[in-house]
Amino acid sequence: MILDGTLGEGEALPSVRTVASEFQLNPITVSKSYQALVEEGLVEKRRGLGMFVREGARKNLVTSERNKFLNDEWPAMLNRIDQLGLSIEELLNAAIKKESDS
């Protein structure tokens, strides 16, 4: 939600119970995930109030996710593209078609 802009800087995260119920997850799993966000510096705990998105969180998250994509996911995708013999033109045409279908 931070990455896609649903939650902006200073906004409260939904409660652990809400997320657990909505996505049918164990509340302990949600709580651990929230703690990971605190440790990554993306959200802050405010005693008695909940968790809030920190200033600059989205920018930091985008940078981190871009790096993960380029270093971890993209090489595998390039390998798969090569295996399938796809050309740049085919990929661009598929992207254009997807955009026009949206």
C-alpha positions as CSV (number, residue, x, y, z in Angstrom):
1,M,0.0,0.0,0.0
2,I,3.0,2.3,0.6
3,L,4.5,1.4,-2.8
4,D,1.3,2.0,-4.8
5,G,0.5,5.2,-2.9
6,T,-2.6,4.0,-1.2
7,L,-1.0,5.0,2.1
8,G,0.8,8.3,2.1
9,E,3.4,9.8,4.5
10,G,2.0,10.3,8.0
11,E,-1.0,8.0,7.4
12,A,-1.9,5.2,9.7
13,L,-1.5,1.6,8.6
14,P,-4.7,-0.5,9.0
15,S,-4.7,-2.5,12.3
16,V,-3.2,-5.9,12.4
17,R,-6.7,-7.4,12.9
18,T,-8.1,-5.6,9.9
19,V,-5.3,-6.8,7.6
20,A,-5.4,-10.4,9.0
21,S,-9.1,-10.5,8.5
22,E,-9.2,-8.9,5.0
23,F,-6.4,-11.1,3.6
24,Q,-7.2,-14.2,5.7
25,L,-3.7,-14.2,7.4
26,N,-2.6,-15.1,10.8
27,P,-2.4,-12.0,13.0
28,I,1.1,-13.0,14.1
29,T,2.3,-13.0,10.5
30,V,0.9,-9.5,10.0
31,S,2.4,-8.3,13.2
32,K,5.8,-9.7,12.2
33,S,5.5,-8.0,8.8
34,Y,4.6,-4.7,10.5
35,Q,7.7,-5.1,12.7
36,A,9.8,-5.7,9.6
37,L,8.5,-2.4,8.2
38,V,9.6,-0.6,11.4
39,E,13.0,-2.2,11.2
40,E,13.3,-1.1,7.5
41,G,12.5,2.5,8.7
42,L,9.3,2.7,6.5
43,V,6.9,3.0,9.4
44,E,7.0,4.1,13.0
45,K,5.1,3.0,16.0
46,R,3.3,5.6,18.0
47,R,2.4,4.2,21.4
48,G,-1.3,3.9,21.8
49,L,-2.0,5.2,18.3
50,G,-0.7,2.5,15.9
51,M,1.8,2.4,13.0
52,F,2.3,5.4,10.7
53,V,4.1,5.7,7.3
54,R,7.3,7.7,7.8
55,E,8.4,10.6,5.7
56,G,10.3,9.4,2.6
57,A,9.0,5.9,3.0
58,R,7.6,5.5,-0.5
59,K,10.8,7.0,-2.1
60,N,13.0,4.6,-0.1
61,L,10.7,1.6,-0.8
62,V,10.7,2.4,-4.6
63,T,14.5,2.6,-4.6
64,S,14.8,-0.7,-2.7
65,E,12.3,-2.5,-4.8
66,R,13.9,-1.3,-8.1
67,N,17.2,-2.6,-6.9
68,K,15.8,-5.9,-6.0
69,F,14.1,-6.1,-9.4
70,L,17.1,-5.2,-11.4
71,N,19.5,-7.5,-9.4
72,D,17.2,-10.5,-8.7
73,E,14.2,-10.7,-11.0
74,W,15.4,-9.0,-14.2
75,P,18.3,-11.4,-14.9
76,A,16.0,-14.4,-14.7
77,M,13.5,-12.6,-17.0
78,L,16.3,-11.8,-19.5
79,N,17.2,-15.5,-19.5
80,R,13.6,-16.5,-20.1
81,I,13.3,-14.0,-22.9
82,D,16.4,-15.4,-24.5
83,Q,15.2,-19.0,-24.1
84,L,12.0,-18.1,-25.9
85,G,13.7,-16.2,-28.6
86,L,11.6,-13.1,-28.0
87,S,12.6,-9.9,-29.8
88,I,12.5,-6.4,-28.4
89,E,9.8,-5.6,-30.9
90,E,7.6,-8.5,-29.7
91,L,8.0,-7.4,-26.1
92,L,7.2,-3.8,-26.9
93,N,4.2,-4.7,-29.0
94,A,2.9,-6.9,-26.2
95,A,3.3,-4.0,-23.7
96,I,1.6,-1.6,-26.1
97,K,-1.3,-4.0,-26.6
98,K,-1.6,-4.4,-22.8
99,E,-1.8,-0.7,-22.3
100,S,-4.4,-0.3,-25.0
101,D,-6.5,-3.1,-23.5
102,S,-6.5,-1.4,-20.1
